[in-house]
Amino acid sequence: MKKLLSGDEAIARGAYEYGCTFAAAYPGTPSTEILENIIPYKEIYAEWSSNEKVALEVALGASLAGARALVAMKHVGLNVAADPLFTAAYTGVNGGLVVVTADEPSLHSSQNEQDNRNVAPFAKIPMLEPSDSQEAKDLVGEAFRISEEFDTPVLLRITTRIAHAKGLVECSERQEVPIKEYKKDVAKYCMVPANAMKRRVFVEERTRRLAEFGETFPYNRIEWGDRSVGIITSGISYQYAKEVFGDGASCLKLTLTWPLPEKLIREFAAGVEKLYVIEELDPFLETQIKAMGIPVVGKEIVPNMYELSPEILRQKFFGAESAPNQVADLNLPTRPPVLCAGCPHRPVFYILKKLRVPVMGDIGCYGLGLQPPLEAVDTTICMGASVGMAHGFQKVGAWSGLDRRAVGVIGDSTFFHGGMPGVADMVFNKGGGVLLVLDNRTTAMTGHQPHPGSGITAKGEPTVEIKIEDVVRALGVEDVQTVDSYDLKAVEAAVRHALEYDGPSVVICRRACALLKGLPDLGKAVINQEKCTKCHACLRTGCPALVSHPDGSVTIDQTACNGCFVCGQVCPFGAIEKVGGGERG
Amino acid sequence: MAKVTNVLLVGVGGQGTILATRVLAGVLVEEGFDVKMSEVHGMSQRGGSVVTFVRYGDKVYSPLVERGTADLILAFEKLEALRYLPYLKPEGTLVVNDLALLPAPVLLGKAEYPYNALDILKQKVKDLVVVDAAKLAEEKAGNVRTQNIVLLGALAKRMDIPPGTWEKVVSENVPPKTVEANLKAFWAGWEA
């Protein structure tokens, strides 16, 4: 039966069909929906791990225990997981192990753009790149087979336009794959120097065999057409090349893109007059093909950053202009993403802006706190960076006598992911930084996945709810405060106290994400137009439910308002009233 | 190459274009087309500008639509209709919801909303369909939450697919209690 599936959904389906019994992930766009779509399969154990490194280690443990295991993450997540990955490349596997990296060209929802194809030769593990949803499903099966046959983790590399693009997929029944026997084998699994040196040789030999395998791997295929032009391509770029060149060019579609099948590439190159490589981001194929001594044109024509598209290829190769209805002259307002109405991060950033303190941000919705009118965030680097940076920033002040007080701001899920070692470091090294944990009870940006503080597992079972207060106290922080994020006065008092406190200080600002289901009805905020002086103080909260009109008046969109009443707390004239709802619970 | 039809659904994150997209996809699969669609999830959904590309025909390669090639655009909001206008073919059809949602820079007084959006669209688009989805949803379907299906109905009339298929897929994709209201909404949009 054919179903319309996204690449992420297709990978989940592939995990089901090809006998995967174990899956782990940390949410991250555009990879999140892989595990989300695996969770409902009762045949597969699935967990949201606390971070990507842990997810990969958990999956490696499952593989050694004999299960087919799949682990998924976004491109920057693979940086976090690099440590176990690079040595799992030496140990190899027992049950098949597939590592999915979902890269995000054009960084729609990421802090950088990186081409994780480079990880395959770096870690020396084979890599498969699907070109559509059908291949995304099929290649999960191929990846498990290659993993077990060649004793290696396999990298399955997708990009946004595979992960989040839908296409038809032929679905089949599940093939049960029994859990393999576990045999202790320290020479293979204990990577102490003496053993690792031997496995290093195995890795080279394995790579040679994989390259040979790739020569006849059916997903590496030549599509002969007009021989005047030949195109070597992979992944989503294959679709763009076919769209633009049709069958008017010969095409070598590579799917096992590391190690490369050199003989197949030479055969193709010899059969065409002019050879191009069409690939998104880095000249990954191009550099390797040039190193084979084969003349090829690539990045001279095809851009090396941001997403490719058929339109870009058409313009670069044929100089074609399109778009009859230009609107550049209309100077249209942009529509950047904003913190939602009722977002519990808003009041915290409102106070931080008021206190004019440098804010070391982190990865999550609260990154949006950098935008006007709040403009409260100074930095955004990577998961967990807030606390270490706040500590380093503050240390310069302590060292020099200058005022370098800073506040780190981190979400609850990010705290469990990468924040805890930073807190330990700050305490250990006698720091005086301030960390605000914006605990909105979920992993919000990626769509509300549970985390170690949620009290519920990926499968929906109740579990231990790890309390952030307990964690930071256990890590040696003595000054720990908890406030309701919606209570502006309480937030301000707590942050002021923390900034004055001599030593590391943590403030947990707790209030559930306003988009979570099942929250108590807080009523609505309404502006009493008779009391309103049109001073626009409320607009400085940046709440999208507040609508300013050309005559200077302001109203509150009642369908958008979530009743947080932050606007009511900043109104100097008491003109904003609360209607309906219970007490702020 | 065999004919491929290109459709864009554009709007604002949180407006709920997802249901409309799901129904459209379901109809195209039901009719036996090869279908590809692409959207971007994540940060942009927090009140940002969102676009879904839908392509169908005998054989579809790219999931992305090129500018100047969209046969149909369904805009859930007027500013977004203008923003994605460069994607429309000269002879293409634009169905626009008569709704203005003010983006953050406008709310902060840093930019002007193009309140004359419909006038500009009338000048630039030969086949323009303006739908007051909120009004129709309320008056014809008795449920203001069926606006998406009203808009989908207006789009559906301009696609060469039997209405029975639409009715079937709409019914399968909305909560059972709201099937009747959503079918009324679909026809209200069809006749708009």
Chai-1 contact restraints between the chains, C-beta under 6 A:
chainA,res_idxA,chainB,res_idxB,connection_type,confidence,min_distance_angstrom,max_distance_angstrom,comment,restraint_id
A,L4,B,A25,contact,1.0,0.0,6.0,A-B,restraint_1
A,L4,B,V29,contact,1.0,0.0,6.0,A-B,restraint_2
A,L4,B,V35,contact,1.0,0.0,6.0,A-B,restraint_3
A,T29,B,H41,contact,1.0,0.0,6.0,A-B,restraint_4
A,T29,B,G42,contact,1.0,0.0,6.0,A-B,restraint_5
A,H108,B,V40,contact,1.0,0.0,6.0,A-B,restraint_6
A,H108,B,G42,contact,1.0,0.0,6.0,A-B,restraint_7
A,S109,B,G42,contact,1.0,0.0,6.0,A-B,restraint_8
A,S109,B,M43,contact,1.0,0.0,6.0,A-B,restraint_9
A,R161,B,S38,contact,1.0,0.0,6.0,A-B,restraint_10
A,R161,B,P63,contact,1.0,0.0,6.0,A-B,restraint_11
A,H164,B,E39,contact,1.0,0.0,6.0,A-B,restraint_12
A,H164,B,H41,contact,1.0,0.0,6.0,A-B,restraint_13
A,A165,B,S38,contact,1.0,0.0,6.0,A-B,restraint_14
A,A165,B,P63,contact,1.0,0.0,6.0,A-B,restraint_15
A,K166,B,M37,contact,1.0,0.0,6.0,A-B,restraint_16
A,G167,B,K36,contact,1.0,0.0,6.0,A-B,restraint_17
A,Q239,B,Y61,contact,1.0,0.0,6.0,A-B,restraint_18
A,Q239,B,S62,contact,1.0,0.0,6.0,A-B,restraint_19
A,Y240,B,S62,contact,1.0,0.0,6.0,A-B,restraint_20
A,K242,B,Y61,contact,1.0,0.0,6.0,A-B,restraint_21
A,E243,B,Y61,contact,1.0,0.0,6.0,A-B,restraint_22
A,E243,B,S62,contact,1.0,0.0,6.0,A-B,restraint_23
A,G246,B,M1,contact,1.0,0.0,6.0,A-B,restraint_24
A,S309,B,L64,contact,1.0,0.0,6.0,A-B,restraint_25
A,P310,B,S62,contact,1.0,0.0,6.0,A-B,restraint_26
A,P310,B,E66,contact,1.0,0.0,6.0,A-B,restraint_27
A,E311,B,E66,contact,1.0,0.0,6.0,A-B,restraint_28
A,S322,B,R67,contact,1.0,0.0,6.0,A-B,restraint_29
A,S322,B,G68,contact,1.0,0.0,6.0,A-B,restraint_30
A,A323,B,R67,contact,1.0,0.0,6.0,A-B,restraint_31
A,A323,B,G68,contact,1.0,0.0,6.0,A-B,restraint_32
A,A323,B,P86,contact,1.0,0.0,6.0,A-B,restraint_33
A,P324,B,G68,contact,1.0,0.0,6.0,A-B,restraint_34
A,P324,B,P90,contact,1.0,0.0,6.0,A-B,restraint_35
A,N325,B,L85,contact,1.0,0.0,6.0,A-B,restraint_36
A,N325,B,P86,contact,1.0,0.0,6.0,A-B,restraint_37
A,N325,B,L88,contact,1.0,0.0,6.0,A-B,restraint_38
A,N325,B,K124,contact,1.0,0.0,6.0,A-B,restraint_39
A,V327,B,L82,contact,1.0,0.0,6.0,A-B,restraint_40
A,V327,B,L85,contact,1.0,0.0,6.0,A-B,restraint_41
A,L332,B,L82,contact,1.0,0.0,6.0,A-B,restraint_42
A,L332,B,R83,contact,1.0,0.0,6.0,A-B,restraint_43
A,P333,B,P103,contact,1.0,0.0,6.0,A-B,restraint_44
A,P333,B,P105,contact,1.0,0.0,6.0,A-B,restraint_45
A,P333,B,V106,contact,1.0,0.0,6.0,A-B,restraint_46
A,P333,B,A111,contact,1.0,0.0,6.0,A-B,restraint_47
A,R335,B,G48,contact,1.0,0.0,6.0,A-B,restraint_48
A,R335,B,S49,contact,1.0,0.0,6.0,A-B,restraint_49
A,R335,B,P103,contact,1.0,0.0,6.0,A-B,restraint_50
A,P337,B,M43,contact,1.0,0.0,6.0,A-B,restraint_51
A,P337,B,S44,contact,1.0,0.0,6.0,A-B,restraint_52
A,P337,B,R46,contact,1.0,0.0,6.0,A-B,restraint_53
A,P337,B,G47,contact,1.0,0.0,6.0,A-B,restraint_54
A,P337,B,G48,contact,1.0,0.0,6.0,A-B,restraint_55
A,V338,B,G47,contact,1.0,0.0,6.0,A-B,restraint_56
A,V338,B,A104,contact,1.0,0.0,6.0,A-B,restraint_57
A,P372,B,L108,contact,1.0,0.0,6.0,A-B,restraint_58
A,P373,B,L108,contact,1.0,0.0,6.0,A-B,restraint_59
A,P544,B,G47,contact,1.0,0.0,6.0,A-B,restraint_60
A,S548,B,L107,contact,1.0,0.0,6.0,A-B,restraint_61
